[in-house]
Each structure stands twice: as structure tokens, then as C-alpha cells.
Amino acid sequence: MALKTKIREYRAKHNITQEELASAVGVRRETIGHLENGKYNPSLKLGFDIAKVLQVPVEELFTFTDD
């Protein structure tokens, strides 16, 4: 299974930089970049924190595919 994320899409809608999102949820900017590129699976807490900042349900932000 692969984790797909719409972080980049929702971040653009809210005009938030990776740095701003990272600061808001307490991680490094690189972590947001890795999440957006599918190279990192977030903890449940981090996933919910990002969803809260981006004002979107967590299940809309993250999906699993059968890759």
C-alpha cells in the first residue's frame, strides 16, 4: 500500500508555504517536503495536526492506494 497526500494542493489553496506549515505543526520544512513527495508516512498526530491547519478532514488529505 502507498500513502497518497493532497498536502501540496491544500497548502496552495491556503497560500501557505512549506515552512509556514512546518512551523504550525512543529516539524522541519523538509518533513513537509518528504510528505508531499510520498517519501514519509506521518504519525497519526501529525496527520491530524496538518489537516487541522489546512482546514480539511484528515481522510480527505491522506488516502491509501494499492500500489
PDB file of N, CA, C and O in Angstrom:
ATOM      1  N   MET A   1       0.832  -1.188   0.000  1.00  0.00           N
ATOM      2  CA  MET A   1       0.000   0.000   0.000  1.00  0.00           C
ATOM      3  C   MET A   1       0.874   1.248   0.000  1.00  0.00           C
ATOM      4  O   MET A   1       1.947   1.282   0.601  1.00  0.00           O
ATOM      5  N   ALA A   2       0.391   2.250  -0.677  1.00  0.00           N
ATOM      6  CA  ALA A   2       1.112   3.527  -0.724  1.00  0.00           C
ATOM      7  C   ALA A   2       0.219   4.637  -0.182  1.00  0.00           C
ATOM      8  O   ALA A   2      -0.989   4.661  -0.416  1.00  0.00           O
ATOM      9  N   LEU A   3       0.838   5.540   0.535  1.00  0.00           N
ATOM     10  CA  LEU A   3       0.115   6.685   1.077  1.00  0.00           C
ATOM     11  C   LEU A   3       0.160   7.818   0.065  1.00  0.00           C
ATOM     12  O   LEU A   3       1.237   8.221  -0.375  1.00  0.00           O
ATOM     13  N   LYS A   4      -0.988   8.324  -0.299  1.00  0.00           N
ATOM     14  CA  LYS A   4      -1.079   9.486  -1.185  1.00  0.00           C
ATOM     15  C   LYS A   4      -1.564  10.667  -0.356  1.00  0.00           C
ATOM     16  O   LYS A   4      -2.395  10.510   0.539  1.00  0.00           O
ATOM     17  N   THR A   5      -1.042  11.841  -0.660  1.00  0.00           N
ATOM     18  CA  THR A   5      -1.415  13.019   0.109  1.00  0.00           C
ATOM     19  C   THR A   5      -1.765  14.188  -0.807  1.00  0.00           C
ATOM     20  O   THR A   5      -1.239  14.311  -1.914  1.00  0.00           O
ATOM     21  N   LYS A   6      -2.651  15.030  -0.330  1.00  0.00           N
ATOM     22  CA  LYS A   6      -3.036  16.243  -1.050  1.00  0.00           C
ATOM     23  C   LYS A   6      -2.543  17.483  -0.300  1.00  0.00           C
ATOM     24  O   LYS A   6      -3.120  18.564  -0.423  1.00  0.00           O
ATOM     25  N   ILE A   7      -1.468  17.312   0.479  1.00  0.00           N
ATOM     26  CA  ILE A   7      -0.953  18.432   1.266  1.00  0.00           C
ATOM     27  C   ILE A   7      -0.592  19.606   0.360  1.00  0.00           C
ATOM     28  O   ILE A   7      -0.984  20.741   0.629  1.00  0.00           O
ATOM     29  N   ARG A   8       0.147  19.339  -0.705  1.00  0.00           N
ATOM     30  CA  ARG A   8       0.590  20.415  -1.605  1.00  0.00           C
ATOM     31  C   ARG A   8      -0.613  21.168  -2.161  1.00  0.00           C
ATOM     32  O   ARG A   8      -0.616  22.399  -2.199  1.00  0.00           O
ATOM     33  N   GLU A   9      -1.634  20.430  -2.593  1.00  0.00           N
ATOM     34  CA  GLU A   9      -2.849  21.029  -3.168  1.00  0.00           C
ATOM     35  C   GLU A   9      -3.550  21.947  -2.158  1.00  0.00           C
ATOM     36  O   GLU A   9      -3.896  23.082  -2.485  1.00  0.00           O
ATOM     37  N   TYR A  10      -3.755  21.456  -0.940  1.00  0.00           N
ATOM     38  CA  TYR A  10      -4.450  22.258   0.068  1.00  0.00           C
ATOM     39  C   TYR A  10      -3.572  23.395   0.599  1.00  0.00           C
ATOM     40  O   TYR A  10      -4.075  24.453   0.975  1.00  0.00           O
ATOM     41  N   ARG A  11      -2.273  23.168   0.626  1.00  0.00           N
ATOM     42  CA  ARG A  11      -1.362  24.222   1.044  1.00  0.00           C
ATOM     43  C   ARG A  11      -1.426  25.380   0.044  1.00  0.00           C
ATOM     44  O   ARG A  11      -1.414  26.546   0.441  1.00  0.00           O
ATOM     45  N   ALA A  12      -1.494  25.063  -1.238  1.00  0.00           N
ATOM     46  CA  ALA A  12      -1.604  26.086  -2.280  1.00  0.00           C
ATOM     47  C   ALA A  12      -2.932  26.845  -2.161  1.00  0.00           C
ATOM     48  O   ALA A  12      -2.966  28.065  -2.323  1.00  0.00           O
ATOM     49  N   LYS A  13      -4.019  26.126  -1.879  1.00  0.00           N
ATOM     50  CA  LYS A  13      -5.328  26.771  -1.723  1.00  0.00           C
ATOM     51  C   LYS A  13      -5.321  27.803  -0.600  1.00  0.00           C
ATOM     52  O   LYS A  13      -5.992  28.832  -0.683  1.00  0.00           O
ATOM     53  N   HIS A  14      -4.551  27.513   0.459  1.00  0.00           N
ATOM     54  CA  HIS A  14      -4.486  28.407   1.612  1.00  0.00           C
ATOM     55  C   HIS A  14      -3.301  29.371   1.541  1.00  0.00           C
ATOM     56  O   HIS A  14      -3.079  30.173   2.448  1.00  0.00           O
ATOM     57  N   ASN A  15      -2.541  29.273   0.438  1.00  0.00           N
ATOM     58  CA  ASN A  15      -1.372  30.139   0.234  1.00  0.00           C
ATOM     59  C   ASN A  15      -0.414  30.057   1.421  1.00  0.00           C
ATOM     60  O   ASN A  15       0.030  31.076   1.950  1.00  0.00           O
ATOM     61  N   ILE A  16      -0.104  28.825   1.827  1.00  0.00           N
ATOM     62  CA  ILE A  16       0.801  28.554   2.946  1.00  0.00           C
ATOM     63  C   ILE A  16       2.065  27.893   2.396  1.00  0.00           C
ATOM     64  O   ILE A  16       1.983  26.943   1.618  1.00  0.00           O
ATOM     65  N   THR A  17       3.217  28.389   2.796  1.00  0.00           N
ATOM     66  CA  THR A  17       4.472  27.776   2.358  1.00  0.00           C
ATOM     67  C   THR A  17       4.749  26.510   3.171  1.00  0.00           C
ATOM     68  O   THR A  17       4.142  26.281   4.218  1.00  0.00           O
ATOM     69  N   GLN A  18       5.667  25.704   2.673  1.00  0.00           N
ATOM     70  CA  GLN A  18       6.080  24.519   3.424  1.00  0.00           C
ATOM     71  C   GLN A  18       6.618  24.939   4.784  1.00  0.00           C
ATOM     72  O   GLN A  18       6.332  24.295   5.793  1.00  0.00           O
ATOM     73  N   GLU A  19       7.390  26.007   4.814  1.00  0.00           N
ATOM     74  CA  GLU A  19       7.979  26.500   6.060  1.00  0.00           C
ATOM     75  C   GLU A  19       6.899  26.906   7.057  1.00  0.00           C
ATOM     76  O   GLU A  19       6.996  26.584   8.241  1.00  0.00           O
ATOM     77  N   GLU A  20       5.872  27.609   6.586  1.00  0.00           N
ATOM     78  CA  GLU A  20       4.782  28.045   7.458  1.00  0.00           C
ATOM     79  C   GLU A  20       4.003  26.855   8.010  1.00  0.00           C
ATOM     80  O   GLU A  20       3.662  26.826   9.193  1.00  0.00           O
ATOM     81  N   LEU A  21       3.724  25.876   7.156  1.00  0.00           N
ATOM     82  CA  LEU A  21       3.006  24.685   7.608  1.00  0.00           C
ATOM     83  C   LEU A  21       3.851  23.916   8.618  1.00  0.00           C
ATOM     84  O   LEU A  21       3.351  23.481   9.655  1.00  0.00           O
ATOM     85  N   ALA A  22       5.121  23.753   8.309  1.00  0.00           N
ATOM     86  CA  ALA A  22       6.026  23.038   9.214  1.00  0.00           C
ATOM     87  C   ALA A  22       6.061  23.707  10.584  1.00  0.00           C
ATOM     88  O   ALA A  22       5.995  23.030  11.610  1.00  0.00           O
ATOM     89  N   SER A  23       6.162  25.021  10.603  1.00  0.00           N
ATOM     90  CA  SER A  23       6.194  25.767  11.858  1.00  0.00           C
ATOM     91  C   SER A  23       4.892  25.590  12.634  1.00  0.00           C
ATOM     92  O   SER A  23       4.906  25.451  13.857  1.00  0.00           O
ATOM     93  N   ALA A  24       3.776  25.595  11.923  1.00  0.00           N
ATOM     94  CA  ALA A  24       2.460  25.478  12.563  1.00  0.00           C
ATOM     95  C   ALA A  24       2.256  24.119  13.234  1.00  0.00           C
ATOM     96  O   ALA A  24       1.541  24.020  14.231  1.00  0.00           O
ATOM     97  N   VAL A  25       2.884  23.069  12.688  1.00  0.00           N
ATOM     98  CA  VAL A  25       2.680  21.722  13.240  1.00  0.00           C
ATOM     99  C   VAL A  25       3.909  21.192  13.985  1.00  0.00           C
ATOM    100  O   VAL A  25       3.894  20.065  14.480  1.00  0.00           O
ATOM    101  N   GLY A  26       4.969  21.998  14.065  1.00  0.00           N
ATOM    102  CA  GLY A  26       6.126  21.626  14.868  1.00  0.00           C
ATOM    103  C   GLY A  26       7.079  20.626  14.257  1.00  0.00           C
ATOM    104  O   GLY A  26       7.661  19.804  14.965  1.00  0.00           O
ATOM    105  N   VAL A  27       7.247  20.690  12.919  1.00  0.00           N
ATOM    106  CA  VAL A  27       8.226  19.822  12.254  1.00  0.00           C
ATOM    107  C   VAL A  27       9.133  20.689  11.383  1.00  0.00           C
ATOM    108  O   VAL A  27       8.908  21.893  11.255  1.00  0.00           O
ATOM    109  N   ARG A  28      10.151  20.083  10.789  1.00  0.00           N
ATOM    110  CA  ARG A  28      11.034  20.817   9.871  1.00  0.00           C
ATOM    111  C   ARG A  28      10.384  20.924   8.502  1.00  0.00           C
ATOM    112  O   ARG A  28       9.524  20.117   8.148  1.00  0.00           O
ATOM    113  N   ARG A  29      10.799  21.924   7.733  1.00  0.00           N
ATOM    114  CA  ARG A  29      10.265  22.102   6.383  1.00  0.00           C
ATOM    115  C   ARG A  29      10.518  20.861   5.525  1.00  0.00           C
ATOM    116  O   ARG A  29       9.683  20.489   4.701  1.00  0.00           O
ATOM    117  N   GLU A  30      11.664  20.231   5.722  1.00  0.00           N
ATOM    118  CA  GLU A  30      11.998  19.029   4.953  1.00  0.00           C
ATOM    119  C   GLU A  30      10.970  17.922   5.161  1.00  0.00           C
ATOM    120  O   GLU A  30      10.679  17.158   4.240  1.00  0.00           O
ATOM    121  N   THR A  31      10.423  17.837   6.367  1.00  0.00           N
ATOM    122  CA  THR A  31       9.407  16.821   6.655  1.00  0.00           C
ATOM    123  C   THR A  31       8.180  17.041   5.789  1.00  0.00           C
ATOM    124  O   THR A  31       7.621  16.086   5.251  1.00  0.00           O
ATOM    125  N   ILE A  32       7.753  18.296   5.648  1.00  0.00           N
ATOM    126  CA  ILE A  32       6.600  18.601   4.790  1.00  0.00           C
ATOM    127  C   ILE A  32       6.920  18.246   3.347  1.00  0.00           C
ATOM    128  O   ILE A  32       6.079  17.685   2.646  1.00  0.00           O
ATOM    129  N   GLY A  33       8.124  18.566   2.898  1.00  0.00           N
ATOM    130  CA  GLY A  33       8.545  18.206   1.544  1.00  0.00           C
ATOM    131  C   GLY A  33       8.519  16.703   1.328  1.00  0.00           C
ATOM    132  O   GLY A  33       8.046  16.234   0.293  1.00  0.00           O
ATOM    133  N   HIS A  34       9.021  15.945   2.293  1.00  0.00           N
ATOM    134  CA  HIS A  34       9.013  14.479   2.177  1.00  0.00           C
ATOM    135  C   HIS A  34       7.576  13.941   2.161  1.00  0.00           C
ATOM    136  O   HIS A  34       7.266  13.010   1.418  1.00  0.00           O
ATOM    137  N   LEU A  35       6.719  14.520   2.970  1.00  0.00           N
ATOM    138  CA  LEU A  35       5.308  14.105   2.967  1.00  0.00           C
ATOM    139  C   LEU A  35       4.677  14.349   1.601  1.00  0.00           C
ATOM    140  O   LEU A  35       3.998  13.478   1.058  1.00  0.00           O
ATOM    141  N   GLU A  36       4.905  15.531   1.056  1.00  0.00           N
ATOM    142  CA  GLU A  36       4.319  15.883  -0.236  1.00  0.00           C
ATOM    143  C   GLU A  36       4.828  14.991  -1.360  1.00  0.00           C
ATOM    144  O   GLU A  36       4.115  14.740  -2.331  1.00  0.00           O
ATOM    145  N   ASN A  37       6.068  14.511  -1.227  1.00  0.00           N
ATOM    146  CA  ASN A  37       6.663  13.660  -2.258  1.00  0.00           C
ATOM    147  C   ASN A  37       6.467  12.168  -1.998  1.00  0.00           C
ATOM    148  O   ASN A  37       7.008  11.333  -2.722  1.00  0.00           O
ATOM    149  N   GLY A  38       5.689  11.834  -0.960  1.00  0.00           N
ATOM    150  CA  GLY A  38       5.399  10.433  -0.674  1.00  0.00           C
ATOM    151  C   GLY A  38       6.571   9.661  -0.108  1.00  0.00           C
ATOM    152  O   GLY A  38       6.592   8.433  -0.192  1.00  0.00           O
ATOM    153  N   LYS A  39       7.544  10.343   0.466  1.00  0.00           N
ATOM    154  CA  LYS A  39       8.735   9.678   0.998  1.00  0.00           C
ATOM    155  C   LYS A  39       8.683   9.509   2.519  1.00  0.00           C
ATOM    156  O   LYS A  39       9.643   9.032   3.123  1.00  0.00           O
ATOM    157  N   TYR A  40       7.568   9.896   3.135  1.00  0.00           N
ATOM    158  CA  TYR A  40       7.470   9.839   4.590  1.00  0.00           C
ATOM    159  C   TYR A  40       6.020   9.617   4.981  1.00  0.00           C
ATOM    160  O   TYR A  40       5.120  10.275   4.460  1.00  0.00           O
ATOM    161  N   ASN A  41       5.798   8.687   5.900  1.00  0.00           N
ATOM    162  CA  ASN A  41       4.459   8.466   6.438  1.00  0.00           C
ATOM    163  C   ASN A  41       4.359   9.170   7.783  1.00  0.00           C
ATOM    164  O   ASN A  41       5.149   8.904   8.689  1.00  0.00           O
ATOM    165  N   PRO A  42       3.391  10.066   7.912  1.00  0.00           N
ATOM    166  CA  PRO A  42       3.293  10.834   9.157  1.00  0.00           C
ATOM    167  C   PRO A  42       2.709  10.004  10.295  1.00  0.00           C
ATOM    168  O   PRO A  42       2.021   9.009  10.070  1.00  0.00           O
ATOM    169  N   SER A  43       2.995  10.432  11.510  1.00  0.00           N
ATOM    170  CA  SER A  43       2.310   9.844  12.658  1.00  0.00           C
ATOM    171  C   SER A  43       0.848  10.263  12.579  1.00  0.00           C
ATOM    172  O   SER A  43       0.500  11.201  11.862  1.00  0.00           O
ATOM    173  N   LEU A  44       0.013   9.578  13.304  1.00  0.00           N
ATOM    174  CA  LEU A  44      -1.400   9.916  13.327  1.00  0.00           C
ATOM    175  C   LEU A  44      -1.599  11.347  13.828  1.00  0.00           C
ATOM    176  O   LEU A  44      -2.396  12.102  13.272  1.00  0.00           O
ATOM    177  N   LYS A  45      -0.871  11.710  14.879  1.00  0.00           N
ATOM    178  CA  LYS A  45      -0.989  13.064  15.430  1.00  0.00           C
ATOM    179  C   LYS A  45      -0.580  14.109  14.398  1.00  0.00           C
ATOM    180  O   LYS A  45      -1.280  15.107  14.222  1.00  0.00           O
ATOM    181  N   LEU A  46       0.541  13.896  13.715  1.00  0.00           N
ATOM    182  CA  LEU A  46       0.997  14.855  12.709  1.00  0.00           C
ATOM    183  C   LEU A  46      -0.022  14.970  11.580  1.00  0.00           C
ATOM    184  O   LEU A  46      -0.298  16.073  11.106  1.00  0.00           O
ATOM    185  N   GLY A  47      -0.577  13.854  11.149  1.00  0.00           N
ATOM    186  CA  GLY A  47      -1.600  13.885  10.102  1.00  0.00           C
ATOM    187  C   GLY A  47      -2.796  14.725  10.503  1.00  0.00           C
ATOM    188  O   GLY A  47      -3.289  15.530   9.713  1.00  0.00           O
ATOM    189  N   PHE A  48      -3.263  14.541  11.728  1.00  0.00           N
ATOM    190  CA  PHE A  48      -4.403  15.326  12.216  1.00  0.00           C
ATOM    191  C   PHE A  48      -4.034  16.793  12.395  1.00  0.00           C
ATOM    192  O   PHE A  48      -4.843  17.676  12.110  1.00  0.00           O
ATOM    193  N   ASP A  49      -2.818  17.058  12.865  1.00  0.00           N
ATOM    194  CA  ASP A  49      -2.375  18.443  13.033  1.00  0.00           C
ATOM    195  C   ASP A  49      -2.333  19.170  11.687  1.00  0.00           C
ATOM    196  O   ASP A  49      -2.789  20.309  11.583  1.00  0.00           O
ATOM    197  N   ILE A  50      -1.796  18.527  10.671  1.00  0.00           N
ATOM    198  CA  ILE A  50      -1.731  19.135   9.334  1.00  0.00           C
ATOM    199  C   ILE A  50      -3.143  19.375   8.799  1.00  0.00           C
ATOM    200  O   ILE A  50      -3.432  20.437   8.248  1.00  0.00           O
ATOM    201  N   ALA A  51      -4.013  18.387   8.964  1.00  0.00           N
ATOM    202  CA  ALA A  51      -5.394  18.526   8.495  1.00  0.00           C
ATOM    203  C   ALA A  51      -6.085  19.702   9.183  1.00  0.00           C
ATOM    204  O   ALA A  51      -6.849  20.433   8.552  1.00  0.00           O
ATOM    205  N   LYS A  52      -5.819  19.879  10.466  1.00  0.00           N
ATOM    206  CA  LYS A  52      -6.442  20.979  11.206  1.00  0.00           C
ATOM    207  C   LYS A  52      -5.968  22.324  10.669  1.00  0.00           C
ATOM    208  O   LYS A  52      -6.775  23.228  10.455  1.00  0.00           O
ATOM    209  N   VAL A  53      -4.667  22.459  10.452  1.00  0.00           N
ATOM    210  CA  VAL A  53      -4.124  23.713   9.928  1.00  0.00           C
ATOM    211  C   VAL A  53      -4.695  24.002   8.537  1.00  0.00           C
ATOM    212  O   VAL A  53      -5.021  25.146   8.222  1.00  0.00           O
ATOM    213  N   LEU A  54      -4.816  22.962   7.709  1.00  0.00           N
ATOM    214  CA  LEU A  54      -5.305  23.142   6.339  1.00  0.00           C
ATOM    215  C   LEU A  54      -6.834  23.132   6.252  1.00  0.00           C
ATOM    216  O   LEU A  54      -7.401  23.278   5.169  1.00  0.00           O
ATOM    217  N   GLN A  55      -7.489  22.960   7.392  1.00  0.00           N
ATOM    218  CA  GLN A  55      -8.956  23.009   7.490  1.00  0.00           C
ATOM    219  C   GLN A  55      -9.631  22.012   6.539  1.00  0.00           C
ATOM    220  O   GLN A  55     -10.519  22.362   5.761  1.00  0.00           O
ATOM    221  N   VAL A  56      -9.173  20.760   6.633  1.00  0.00           N
ATOM    222  CA  VAL A  56      -9.705  19.697   5.785  1.00  0.00           C
ATOM    223  C   VAL A  56      -9.758  18.409   6.610  1.00  0.00           C
ATOM    224  O   VAL A  56      -8.882  18.184   7.445  1.00  0.00           O
ATOM    225  N   PRO A  57     -10.761  17.566   6.394  1.00  0.00           N
ATOM    226  CA  PRO A  57     -10.782  16.280   7.116  1.00  0.00           C
ATOM    227  C   PRO A  57      -9.537  15.457   6.776  1.00  0.00           C
ATOM    228  O   PRO A  57      -9.095  15.436   5.627  1.00  0.00           O
ATOM    229  N   VAL A  58      -8.985  14.790   7.768  1.00  0.00           N
ATOM    230  CA  VAL A  58      -7.748  14.027   7.565  1.00  0.00           C
ATOM    231  C   VAL A  58      -7.926  12.970   6.472  1.00  0.00           C
ATOM    232  O   VAL A  58      -6.984  12.689   5.731  1.00  0.00           O
ATOM    233  N   GLU A  59      -9.108  12.389   6.365  1.00  0.00           N
ATOM    234  CA  GLU A  59      -9.323  11.356   5.344  1.00  0.00           C
ATOM    235  C   GLU A  59      -9.389  11.946   3.937  1.00  0.00           C
ATOM    236  O   GLU A  59      -9.254  11.212   2.958  1.00  0.00           O
ATOM    237  N   GLU A  60      -9.592  13.243   3.818  1.00  0.00           N
ATOM    238  CA  GLU A  60      -9.530  13.921   2.518  1.00  0.00           C
ATOM    239  C   GLU A  60      -8.076  14.229   2.148  1.00  0.00           C
ATOM    240  O   GLU A  60      -7.717  14.258   0.971  1.00  0.00           O
ATOM    241  N   LEU A  61      -7.260  14.455   3.156  1.00  0.00           N
ATOM    242  CA  LEU A  61      -5.863  14.831   2.952  1.00  0.00           C
ATOM    243  C   LEU A  61      -4.974  13.631   2.646  1.00  0.00           C
ATOM    244  O   LEU A  61      -4.037  13.737   1.854  1.00  0.00           O
ATOM    245  N   PHE A  62      -5.262  12.496   3.268  1.00  0.00           N
ATOM    246  CA  PHE A  62      -4.455  11.287   3.102  1.00  0.00           C
ATOM    247  C   PHE A  62      -5.307  10.119   2.633  1.00  0.00           C
ATOM    248  O   PHE A  62      -6.396   9.892   3.161  1.00  0.00           O
ATOM    249  N   THR A  63      -4.819   9.375   1.642  1.00  0.00           N
ATOM    250  CA  THR A  63      -5.511   8.165   1.186  1.00  0.00           C
ATOM    251  C   THR A  63      -4.470   7.088   0.924  1.00  0.00           C
ATOM    252  O   THR A  63      -3.319   7.390   0.607  1.00  0.00           O
ATOM    253  N   PHE A  64      -4.874   5.842   1.056  1.00  0.00           N
ATOM    254  CA  PHE A  64      -4.010   4.717   0.733  1.00  0.00           C
ATOM    255  C   PHE A  64      -4.429   4.123  -0.598  1.00  0.00           C
ATOM    256  O   PHE A  64      -5.619   3.985  -0.882  1.00  0.00           O
ATOM    257  N   THR A  65      -3.440   3.773  -1.415  1.00  0.00           N
ATOM    258  CA  THR A  65      -3.714   3.122  -2.691  1.00  0.00           C
ATOM    259  C   THR A  65      -3.002   1.768  -2.715  1.00  0.00           C
ATOM    260  O   THR A  65      -2.066   1.541  -1.948  1.00  0.00           O
ATOM    261  N   ASP A  66      -3.440   0.891  -3.579  1.00  0.00           N
ATOM    262  CA  ASP A  66      -2.859  -0.450  -3.691  1.00  0.00           C
ATOM    263  C   ASP A  66      -1.724  -0.488  -4.699  1.00  0.00           C
ATOM    264  O   ASP A  66      -1.730  -1.321  -5.605  1.00  0.00           O
ATOM    265  N   ASP A  67      -0.759   0.394  -4.555  1.00  0.00           N
ATOM    266  CA  ASP A  67       0.378   0.418  -5.484  1.00  0.00           C
ATOM    267  C   ASP A  67       1.367  -0.674  -5.176  1.00  0.00           C
ATOM    268  O   ASP A  67       2.383  -0.797  -5.860  1.00  0.00           O
TER     269      ASP A  67
END
